[in-house]
Amino acid sequence: MATRCNIKVTDGRDILWYYRHSDGYPSCVLPSLEPLMEALRAGHVRANVGQFSGWLVVIGNKEYNRTRSLPRGTNSWNAWKCGAYEPTTNQHGDIDYLYHIDLELKEVTYRRVD
């Protein structure tokens, strides 16, 4: 069974949610996010939800070895996914972990969801 998670990105004004269908354990998610968080702390990435969050899609795209082109020809579960991190509308009911990226504090926290 997959370990699912949500990532909530906030900047004190706005909130954007992401869903990860599998490999949501901290041992997988935190190393995936760390280069982006380092770029944020160094000032290379803007600390607002809109501009920061696009990079989550790019990271997830690379993790799935995508080329950022649109899928063609196949209908498998993997073909329609843009990558490991997908924008979503709110917290899902089937998650094991909830991560919070606080752009004001420039930190990632998480908790197990029971």
Protein Blocks (a to p, Z undefined) as FASTA:
>chain_A
ZZdddddddehjaccddddfbhkafklmmmmmmmmmmmmmnopaccbfklmmmmmmmmmm
mmnopghiacehiacfklmpgbjbdcdfbdcfkbfbdcdddfklopacddddZZ
